[in-house]
Each structure stands twice: as structure tokens, then as C-alpha cells.
Amino acid sequence: MSTTDLIAAAVLFGPGAVAGAFHARSVRGQRADSARVRAVLAVSAAERAALAEQQSPTPPPARESAPAPQPAPPVRLATVIDFPARRAA
């Protein structure tokens, strides 16, 4: 390989290698963050469940029934005109 080839390889693959290292580090950090988030969500869900059990459920208020559907008005078409039976040439 010539020097030019080595320089071209470094220019092309160098940034990708550096970006890959940063990406691998961020993925490792996301796992820890995800575990923390799941723990907080579990605690929050437990608190909401305990609060829901303490409160007495009330039935929803009575509502009026839905109105009966109205038939759609008939579509008015254009007036049809009878053409004469024979045509003038």
C-alpha cells in the first residue's frame, strides 16, 4: 500500500471508528438509565394502584340516550329534458 492509500483509509474510516466508540459508550449508559427509568415507573404505578384502591369508585353519571339517526335527505338531481325523437341534420 502506498502512503496515499493509507491517508485515504484514515480519512474515510477514522471518523467512523471514533463515532463508533462514542456510540458504544452511549449505548452502555442507556442501559443504566433505562433500569432507573423502569424502577421509577414501577414505583409510580404502585403508588397509583394504592391510591385507586383507597378511593371508592363512583359510577359514571347517567346520560341521555343517543338521538335516533335521521335519514339522509334525498339527493336532488338535475332536471331531465326529453330530446326530440328525430334530429335535424
C-alpha positions as CSV (number, residue, x, y, z in Angstrom):
1,M,0.0,0.0,0.0
2,S,1.1,3.5,-0.7
3,T,1.1,6.4,1.6
4,T,-1.8,7.9,-0.4
5,D,-3.9,4.8,0.2
6,L,-3.1,4.9,4.0
7,I,-4.1,8.6,4.2
8,A,-7.3,7.9,2.3
9,A,-8.2,5.0,4.5
10,A,-7.5,7.1,7.6
11,V,-9.7,9.9,6.3
12,L,-12.5,7.6,5.4
13,F,-12.5,5.2,8.3
14,G,-11.1,7.3,11.1
15,P,-14.2,9.4,11.8
16,G,-16.3,6.2,11.7
17,A,-14.1,4.5,14.3
18,V,-14.3,7.5,16.6
19,A,-18.0,7.8,16.2
20,G,-18.4,4.1,16.8
21,A,-16.5,4.4,20.1
22,F,-18.7,7.2,21.3
23,H,-21.8,5.3,20.2
24,A,-20.8,2.2,22.1
25,R,-20.2,4.3,25.3
26,S,-23.7,6.0,24.9
27,V,-25.4,2.6,24.5
28,R,-23.8,1.3,27.7
29,G,-25.0,4.4,29.5
30,Q,-28.6,4.0,28.2
31,R,-28.9,0.6,29.8
32,A,-28.3,2.1,33.2
33,D,-30.6,4.9,32.5
34,S,-33.3,2.5,31.3
35,A,-33.1,0.5,34.5
36,R,-33.5,3.7,36.6
37,V,-36.5,4.8,34.5
38,R,-38.1,1.3,34.8
39,A,-37.6,1.5,38.6
40,V,-39.2,4.9,38.8
41,L,-42.1,3.9,36.7
42,A,-42.7,0.8,38.8
43,V,-42.8,2.9,42.0
44,S,-45.2,5.3,40.3
45,A,-47.5,2.6,39.2
46,A,-47.6,1.0,42.6
47,E,-48.5,4.4,44.2
48,R,-51.3,4.9,41.7
49,A,-52.6,1.4,42.3
50,A,-52.6,2.0,46.1
51,L,-54.3,5.4,45.7
52,A,-57.0,3.8,43.4
53,E,-57.8,1.1,46.0
54,Q,-58.2,3.8,48.7
55,Q,-60.7,5.9,46.8
56,S,-64.2,4.4,46.4
57,P,-65.1,4.1,42.8
58,T,-68.2,6.1,41.8
59,P,-70.3,5.0,38.9
60,P,-70.4,7.4,35.9
61,P,-73.3,9.8,35.9
62,A,-76.5,8.8,33.9
63,R,-76.6,10.3,30.5
64,E,-79.3,10.8,27.9
65,S,-79.6,8.2,25.2
66,A,-78.2,9.0,21.8
67,P,-80.7,10.5,19.4
68,A,-82.2,8.3,16.7
69,P,-80.3,8.6,13.4
70,Q,-82.1,10.8,10.9
71,P,-82.3,9.5,7.3
72,A,-80.3,11.5,4.8
73,P,-82.3,13.9,2.7
74,P,-82.7,12.6,-0.9
75,V,-80.2,13.9,-3.4
76,R,-81.8,16.3,-5.9
77,L,-80.6,15.5,-9.4
78,A,-80.7,17.8,-12.3
79,T,-83.9,18.1,-14.3
80,V,-84.0,15.7,-17.2
81,I,-85.1,17.2,-20.6
82,D,-86.6,14.9,-23.3
83,F,-84.8,15.3,-26.5
84,P,-86.8,15.2,-29.7
85,A,-87.1,11.8,-31.3
86,R,-85.7,13.0,-34.6
87,R,-82.8,15.2,-35.1
88,A,-82.3,17.9,-37.7
89,A,-79.3,17.2,-39.9
